[in-house]
């Protein structure tokens, strides 16, 4: 038996012994996802036990170094971990913007003190982060942002507004793009971290067409941010921001075969679907979903060895967005009139319709589909500009 095969057998046995039955069921609603943080309330004891036992082993962030709360797995071992979780039908023990976005940025740009402090808290589920990028007049064009940090010697005083701040009303801390030099449009932005309970920080939820309010407006009124809470160099926050955006788009795309792009034909046809055209569409979707998952695994492998094209996250984000929208269109078609229901227990409070409506935002958040296509055209296909 090879070392990797032995590792797989060890991980499989560990999951079987430690993953509670409650955590082997498909995610049905927001409460089934463990976000962690100071104010997170576990849905049940199984969810709490699964997160804690994984955090103790470093399995919430398996490929992070042990010193920062991870398990120190190699890329190949981390891939085995993901595969064995999927085989067991086990949910991820912890979901977090800290894991998906801020963590990789801190690993690359953070000081040793920042890595030890924040990464360990993220890995243990003790801190929940939100992202302060978009502003009312600065969406995909982030260099035009106006939130300003005035230099006061040992701290900044931040004033401004962010919008579409996902889960800002539930987050403990924010990683935020702040203009710190008004004379330099492209190099005058810094990447700051601060506590959402800091005086002067307020949030206001934005209700979506689905009826949910995951997005917020976030306001900063004379917010004091200590100087040591900057990541990377002063006025070079765009370097950190661009690196983090790649990981955000990877997360949105579901690279590696996430839940939002999983196959659905087998599940739906098991319940009986007589429409041959719909069955054909389901089969085609499943083929595309499997191809996308394979592409995602290749992409992750390329990232680990430094061979990923810098514009590849844009391509993956666009493809994953379109695939997820197709998935929910098919789920609605297969559900018939029942899928249009909005409040009954049978549909778990209109989950199919609400999820379908929520996917419309996929083509806006993390960079609009139009911007993603422009980047792919210019950077990957090298097409001439208009």
N, C-alpha and C positions, 0 to 999 in steps of 0.2 A: 504493500500500500504506500502510495506517495505521501509526502508531507501534507499536501493540499487535500488529498482524500481523507487522511487521518483527521485533519482539521475540520473538514465537512462533517465527518461522523461525530466528532466531539460537539460541534455546534448544534447538530440535529438532535443529539441526545439532550443537550442543555435546554434547548427550546421546549422539547417534549416534557422535560421535568419541571420547567419553571413558568411556562406561559399559561396563565389561567384560561379557563374555558371561555369566559366572557370576552377575552381579547382575541378569540379565534373566529369571531363573527364579523360579517361585513359591517362597515360603518353605515349607520342609518341616519344620524343627525350630528349636529355640531358638538353635542355633549359626548359623543363617542370618541372625539379627538382629544388627546391629552396635550394641552398647550403649555402647561407649567406656569410658573410665576407666583408672585406673592399672594395673589387673591384667587388663584385657581381652585375650584371645588371639584374633587373627583366624583365621577358619576357613580362609581361603585368601588368596592374593595379590590376587585380584580384589576381595575385600571390603575389604582394606586400601587398595588403590589408589583405589577408588571413594570411600571416606570421605575420604581425604587430598586428592584432587583437588577434591571438592566443598567441603571445609573451606577450601581455599585461595581459592576463589571466593566464599565466604560462602553457599554453597548449602545447607549443613546447616540454616541458619536464614534463609532467603532474605528474609523481611520484617523482620528485625532491622536496626537501624542499622549501618552499616559500622564505626563506632567500637567496637561491641560484638561484632564477629565475623560480622555478617550481610552481605547483599548490598544492603541498602537498597531492596528492591523495593517497589513500591506494592502495595496489595491486589489490583489487577487483574493485575499482573505475577506475584505470588505464586500466584494462581489458575492462570495460564497454566503456571507451573512444575509445579504439581501435575498438571495435565491432561496435560502432555507426558511426565512421568514415567509416568503411567498408560498413555498411548498406547504408550510404548516397552516397557511391562511391566517397568520398572526399579524395583528396591526402593529405599526411602528410604536415603540414605547413612548416616544415624545416627538411632537411636531413643533417647530419653532422657527421664526424668522432669524433667531440667533444661530440656529444650526445651519439653515439653508443659505443665509446671506451674510450676516455680520461676522459669523465665525470664520469663514474663509478669508474675509477681508482683514480681520485681526491677525490671523495666522501669517498673512503676508506683510501687513503694514504696521501692526501693533507693536508697542514696546513690550519687553519681557514682563513688566509689572502689569500691563493691561491684559496680556494673554493669561497670566496666572490668575488674575482676579476675575475677569469677565468670562473667559472660556470655561472655567470650572463651574461657575454659577449657571451658565447656559447648559452644560452637560448634565448637571444635577436637577435641572428643571426649576431652579430657584428664581430665575429672572426671565421675564417675557419682554420682547422688544417690538417696537414698531418702527417704520421707516418714514423719515421726513424728507421727501424729495419734491414731489409735485406741488406747485402753487397755483392759485387761480389764473395767473397769466403765464405760467411756465409748466407745461406738461412734458411733452417729448423734448421741448427746447429748454433743457434745464439750465443752460448757461445764462438765461435771462432772469433767473430767480432773484428776488428782492429782499428776502429775509436777511437782516443785517446784524452782525455781531460787532459792537463797538468795543475797542480795546481799552480796558481800564487798568492795565498794568498786570495784576495777577489773575484777572478774570475778564471775560467778555460779558457784555450786557446785550442780550439777543431780543430783537423785536421783529415781528412779521407774522406770516400765516402760511400754513400748509393745508393741502386738501387731498382727498382720497387717501387719507392716512389709515390704512387697514388696522382695525382693532386698537386704535389709539386710546379708546375709552377703557380698554382692558389691559393695556401694556404698562409695564413698570418703568421702562426706560425707552428712549428714542435715539436712533442714530440719524443725524440730521445734517443736511447740506446748508451751510450758512455763508453768506458773502462777508468776507473780512477785509476786502480791499475793493473799493468802488471804482478805482482807476484802471483796474485790469479785468476785463470782462471774462477772459478764459482762465486766468491763473489767480483769480482773486476769491476763490471759494475754498472753505475749509470744512472738514468732516468732524463734527462734534458729537459727543455723547453726553446725555444728561437725563436725570431722573424726572419722570412725568409728574412727580409730586412737588417739584420745585415751584416756589411761588411765582405766579405769572403764567403758568401753563394751564390752558383750558381746552376742552374738546367738546364737539357737538356732533352727534351721530347724523349720518345722511341715509335716509331710507331709500332703498333700491326698488325697482319695479317688482322684484320677487317678494317684497314685504320685509326683507331682512335689512339690518343696518350694520354691516361689517366695516363700512367706510366712515370716516369722520373728517370734519374740519378741525384743525388744530391751531390754536392761537398762542403767540408768545408776546407777553407784555413785560418788558424789563426783566427778562429771565437771566439770572446770574449763572454763568458756566465757568468753572475753574479752568485755568490754562492747561492743566495736565490731562484734561478730558478731550484732547484733540487726537485724532488718529492720523498718522502720516505727517507730512510737513505742512506748515502754515501756508495758506493760499494754494496748496496743491491737492486739495480735497477731491478735485475732479479725477485724479489718478485712482484714488480709492473708490470713488463712486462708479467709475466705468468698470473696474474689476468686479465690484459687487453686483452691478447690473447684469453681468454675464451669468452670475450664479442665480440671480432672481429669475432671469428668463429660462434658465435650465430648470428651476423649480416649477415655474408656470407651465412649461412644456410637458412636464412629467417625464423628463429624460430618464431612461432606464425602465420605462413601463409602469407609470404610476397608476393609481386607482382610476383617475379620470380618463385614461386611455386604454383600460383593460378590455379584453374581448367580452362580447355580450351575446353573440349568436347562440352559443350552446345553452346559456341560461334561459334566454327568451324562447327558443324553439322547443325547449323541454316542456314548456307550458302549453305548447300547441299553437302554431301559427299557420293558417291555411293559405295566406296570400303568398304565391310563389315569387312575386316581385319583391316583396319585403324580405322574404327569406334570402333572396339573392343579394339584396343590399346589406343584410346582416353579415352574410358570408364575406362580402367584399370589405366591409368594415373590419372584420376580424383579421383578415389578411393584412390590411393596412396597419392595424394596431400592432400586430406582431412584428411587422417590418419596422415600424417606428420604434418599438421597444429594442429591437436589435441595433438600430441606428443609435439609439440613446446609449446603449451599453458601449458601443464603439466610441462614441463621443466622450463618455466618462473615462474610458481607457486612454484616449488621446490627451485629455486634460491632465491625467495623472503623470504622464511622461512628457508633458510640455509640447505636444505636437498638434494640439487643437487649433484650427484656424480661428483667429480672433473674432470673426463674424459668425462663427458656427452657432453660438447661442441664439443669435437673431433668427437663424434658419430653423432651429429646433423650437424656439418659442412660437413662431408662426405656424409651423406644422402641427405642434401639439395643441395650439389654440383651435385650429380648424378641425382637428380630429375630435377634440372634446365636444365641440359644437355639434358635429355629426352624430356623436354618440348619444347625446341627449335628444336630438331630433328623432333618432331611431327609437329610443326608449319611449318617447311620446307617441310615435306612430304605432308602436306595438301595444301600447297601453290603451289605445282607442279613447273613447269618451271618458273612461274612468281617470285617465291621466290628466284630464283637464280639471278635475275636481280640486278644490282649494283648501278645504278644512276638515275633511272626515278622518276618522281613525283608520279607515281602510287604506288611505293614501298617506298616512302619517302626517296629517296636516298639509296635504298638497305638496308633498316632497318632490314628486316627479315634475310638476309644473314649475314650482319655485326653483328647482335646480336647473331646469331648462332655461328659464329666464335669466338666472344668474350667469350662465355661460356666455351671454351676450357681452358681458363686461370683459371676458377673456381677451377680446380683440382690441381692448383699450388699455387695460392695466399692464404695467411692465413695458410700455412702449406699444403704440398702435400698430395694427397689422400693416397699414400703409407705410409706416416708418421702417418696420422690419423688412418689408419687400424692397424698399429703396436701398437699405443697407446690403441685402443679399445681392441685388442687381449691381451695385457699385463695387462691393468688396470681394464677393465670391465669383460672380459671373463676369465682373469687370466690363460691364456694358457702358457705352458712352453716355454722358449726361445729356439732358435735353438742351 
